[in-house]
Amino acid sequence: MAVTSIDIDKSKIEKAQELTGARSQREVVDMALDLLINTRSFDPGKLAARLDAVLGNTLQELADR
């Protein structure tokens, strides 16, 4: 893993640590990067297909009530 030095707004990193319970600045940055990647990679079509595979037509049956 590479070591990178960046300037981060101290108040933002402290607030993020408070909100997440992260023990280090590195942990906060890592969590933020994971969140960004997961958010931008989200595919609602894949989620719908997975839900359909698990629930079958249960959602449609509920909607029809």
Distance bins in CASP14 RR format, pairs under 12 A and 6 or more apart:
PFRMAT RR
TARGET T0000
AUTHOR 0000-0000-0000
RMODE 2
METHOD distances of the structure
MODEL  1
1 26 0 0 0 0 0 1 0 0 0 0 0
1 30 0 0 0 0 0 1 0 0 0 0 0
3 26 0 0 0 0 0 1 0 0 0 0 0
4 26 0 0 0 0 0 1 0 0 0 0 0
4 29 0 0 0 0 1 0 0 0 0 0 0
4 30 0 0 0 0 0 1 0 0 0 0 0
4 33 0 0 0 0 0 1 0 0 0 0 0
5 25 0 0 0 0 0 1 0 0 0 0 0
5 26 0 0 0 0 0 1 0 0 0 0 0
5 29 0 0 0 0 0 1 0 0 0 0 0
6 13 0 0 0 0 0 1 0 0 0 0 0
6 25 0 0 0 0 0 1 0 0 0 0 0
6 26 0 0 0 0 0 1 0 0 0 0 0
6 29 0 0 0 0 1 0 0 0 0 0 0
6 32 0 0 0 0 0 1 0 0 0 0 0
6 33 0 0 0 0 0 1 0 0 0 0 0
7 13 0 0 0 0 0 1 0 0 0 0 0
7 25 0 0 0 0 0 1 0 0 0 0 0
8 14 0 0 0 0 0 1 0 0 0 0 0
8 15 0 0 0 0 0 1 0 0 0 0 0
8 16 0 0 0 0 1 0 0 0 0 0 0
8 17 0 0 0 0 0 1 0 0 0 0 0
8 25 1 0 0 1 0 0 0 0 0 0 0
8 26 0 0 0 0 0 1 0 0 0 0 0
8 28 0 0 0 0 1 0 0 0 0 0 0
8 29 1 0 0 1 0 0 0 0 0 0 0
8 32 0 0 0 0 1 0 0 0 0 0 0
9 15 0 0 0 0 1 0 0 0 0 0 0
9 16 0 0 0 0 1 0 0 0 0 0 0
9 25 0 0 0 0 0 1 0 0 0 0 0
9 28 0 0 0 0 0 1 0 0 0 0 0
10 16 0 0 0 0 0 1 0 0 0 0 0
10 17 0 0 0 0 0 1 0 0 0 0 0
10 25 0 0 0 0 1 0 0 0 0 0 0
10 28 0 0 0 0 0 1 0 0 0 0 0
11 17 0 0 0 0 0 1 0 0 0 0 0
11 18 0 0 0 0 0 1 0 0 0 0 0
12 18 0 0 0 0 0 1 0 0 0 0 0
12 19 0 0 0 0 0 1 0 0 0 0 0
12 25 0 0 0 0 0 1 0 0 0 0 0
12 28 0 0 0 0 1 0 0 0 0 0 0
12 29 0 0 0 0 0 1 0 0 0 0 0
12 32 0 0 0 0 1 0 0 0 0 0 0
13 19 0 0 0 0 0 1 0 0 0 0 0
13 20 0 0 0 0 0 1 0 0 0 0 0
13 22 0 0 0 0 1 0 0 0 0 0 0
13 24 0 0 0 0 1 0 0 0 0 0 0
13 25 1 0 1 0 0 0 0 0 0 0 0
13 26 0 0 0 0 0 1 0 0 0 0 0
13 27 0 0 0 0 0 1 0 0 0 0 0
13 28 1 0 1 0 0 0 0 0 0 0 0
13 29 1 0 0 1 0 0 0 0 0 0 0
13 31 0 0 0 0 0 1 0 0 0 0 0
13 32 0 0 0 0 1 0 0 0 0 0 0
14 20 0 0 0 0 0 1 0 0 0 0 0
14 21 0 0 0 0 0 1 0 0 0 0 0
14 22 0 0 0 0 0 1 0 0 0 0 0
14 24 0 0 0 0 0 1 0 0 0 0 0
14 25 0 0 0 0 1 0 0 0 0 0 0
14 28 0 0 0 0 1 0 0 0 0 0 0
15 21 0 0 0 0 0 1 0 0 0 0 0
15 22 0 0 0 0 0 1 0 0 0 0 0
15 28 0 0 0 0 1 0 0 0 0 0 0
15 32 0 0 0 0 0 1 0 0 0 0 0
16 22 1 0 0 1 0 0 0 0 0 0 0
16 24 0 0 0 0 0 1 0 0 0 0 0
16 25 0 0 0 0 1 0 0 0 0 0 0
16 26 0 0 0 0 0 1 0 0 0 0 0
16 27 0 0 0 0 1 0 0 0 0 0 0
16 28 1 0 1 0 0 0 0 0 0 0 0
16 29 0 0 0 0 1 0 0 0 0 0 0
16 30 0 0 0 0 0 1 0 0 0 0 0
16 31 1 0 0 1 0 0 0 0 0 0 0
16 32 1 0 0 1 0 0 0 0 0 0 0
16 33 0 0 0 0 0 1 0 0 0 0 0
16 35 0 0 0 0 0 1 0 0 0 0 0
17 23 1 0 0 1 0 0 0 0 0 0 0
17 24 1 0 0 1 0 0 0 0 0 0 0
17 25 1 0 0 1 0 0 0 0 0 0 0
17 26 0 0 0 0 0 1 0 0 0 0 0
17 27 0 0 0 0 1 0 0 0 0 0 0
17 28 1 0 1 0 0 0 0 0 0 0 0
17 29 0 0 0 0 0 1 0 0 0 0 0
17 31 0 0 0 0 1 0 0 0 0 0 0
17 32 0 0 0 0 0 1 0 0 0 0 0
18 28 0 0 0 0 1 0 0 0 0 0 0
19 28 0 0 0 0 1 0 0 0 0 0 0
19 31 0 0 0 0 1 0 0 0 0 0 0
19 32 0 0 0 0 0 1 0 0 0 0 0
19 35 0 0 0 0 0 1 0 0 0 0 0
20 27 1 0 0 1 0 0 0 0 0 0 0
20 28 1 0 0 1 0 0 0 0 0 0 0
20 29 0 0 0 0 0 1 0 0 0 0 0
20 30 0 0 0 0 0 1 0 0 0 0 0
20 31 1 0 1 0 0 0 0 0 0 0 0
20 32 0 0 0 0 1 0 0 0 0 0 0
20 34 0 0 0 0 0 1 0 0 0 0 0
20 35 0 0 0 0 1 0 0 0 0 0 0
21 27 0 0 0 0 1 0 0 0 0 0 0
21 28 0 0 0 0 1 0 0 0 0 0 0
21 31 0 0 0 0 1 0 0 0 0 0 0
22 28 1 0 1 0 0 0 0 0 0 0 0
22 29 0 0 0 0 1 0 0 0 0 0 0
22 30 0 0 0 0 1 0 0 0 0 0 0
22 31 1 0 0 1 0 0 0 0 0 0 0
22 32 0 0 0 0 1 0 0 0 0 0 0
22 34 0 0 0 0 0 1 0 0 0 0 0
23 30 0 0 0 0 0 1 0 0 0 0 0
23 31 0 0 0 0 0 1 0 0 0 0 0
24 30 0 0 0 0 1 0 0 0 0 0 0
24 31 0 0 0 0 0 1 0 0 0 0 0
25 31 0 0 0 0 0 1 0 0 0 0 0
25 32 0 0 0 0 0 1 0 0 0 0 0
26 32 0 0 0 0 0 1 0 0 0 0 0
26 33 0 0 0 0 0 1 0 0 0 0 0
27 33 0 0 0 0 0 1 0 0 0 0 0
27 34 0 0 0 0 0 1 0 0 0 0 0
28 34 0 0 0 0 0 1 0 0 0 0 0
28 35 0 0 0 0 0 1 0 0 0 0 0
29 35 0 0 0 0 0 1 0 0 0 0 0
29 36 0 0 0 0 0 1 0 0 0 0 0
30 36 0 0 0 0 0 1 0 0 0 0 0
30 37 0 0 0 0 0 1 0 0 0 0 0
31 37 0 0 0 0 0 1 0 0 0 0 0
31 38 0 0 0 0 0 1 0 0 0 0 0
32 38 0 0 0 0 0 1 0 0 0 0 0
32 39 0 0 0 0 0 1 0 0 0 0 0
33 39 0 0 0 0 0 1 0 0 0 0 0
33 40 0 0 0 0 0 1 0 0 0 0 0
34 40 0 0 0 0 0 1 0 0 0 0 0
34 41 0 0 0 0 0 1 0 0 0 0 0
35 41 0 0 0 0 0 1 0 0 0 0 0
35 42 0 0 0 0 0 1 0 0 0 0 0
36 42 0 0 0 0 0 1 0 0 0 0 0
41 47 0 0 0 0 0 1 0 0 0 0 0
42 48 0 0 0 0 0 1 0 0 0 0 0
43 49 0 0 0 0 1 0 0 0 0 0 0
43 50 0 0 0 0 0 1 0 0 0 0 0
44 50 0 0 0 0 0 1 0 0 0 0 0
44 51 0 0 0 0 0 1 0 0 0 0 0
45 51 0 0 0 0 1 0 0 0 0 0 0
45 52 0 0 0 0 1 0 0 0 0 0 0
45 53 0 0 0 0 0 1 0 0 0 0 0
46 52 0 0 0 0 0 1 0 0 0 0 0
46 53 0 0 0 0 0 1 0 0 0 0 0
47 53 0 0 0 0 0 1 0 0 0 0 0
47 54 0 0 0 0 0 1 0 0 0 0 0
47 55 0 0 0 0 0 1 0 0 0 0 0
48 54 0 0 0 0 0 1 0 0 0 0 0
48 55 0 0 0 0 0 1 0 0 0 0 0
48 56 0 0 0 0 0 1 0 0 0 0 0
48 59 0 0 0 0 1 0 0 0 0 0 0
49 55 0 0 0 0 0 1 0 0 0 0 0
49 56 0 0 0 0 0 1 0 0 0 0 0
50 56 0 0 0 0 0 1 0 0 0 0 0
51 57 0 0 0 0 0 1 0 0 0 0 0
51 58 0 0 0 0 1 0 0 0 0 0 0
51 59 1 0 0 1 0 0 0 0 0 0 0
51 60 0 0 0 0 0 1 0 0 0 0 0
52 58 0 0 0 0 1 0 0 0 0 0 0
52 59 1 0 0 1 0 0 0 0 0 0 0
52 60 0 0 0 0 1 0 0 0 0 0 0
53 59 0 0 0 0 0 1 0 0 0 0 0
55 61 0 0 0 0 1 0 0 0 0 0 0
55 62 0 0 0 0 1 0 0 0 0 0 0
55 63 0 0 0 0 0 1 0 0 0 0 0
56 62 0 0 0 0 0 1 0 0 0 0 0
57 63 0 0 0 0 1 0 0 0 0 0 0
57 64 0 0 0 0 1 0 0 0 0 0 0
58 64 0 0 0 0 0 1 0 0 0 0 0
58 65 0 0 0 0 0 1 0 0 0 0 0
59 65 0 0 0 0 0 1 0 0 0 0 0
END
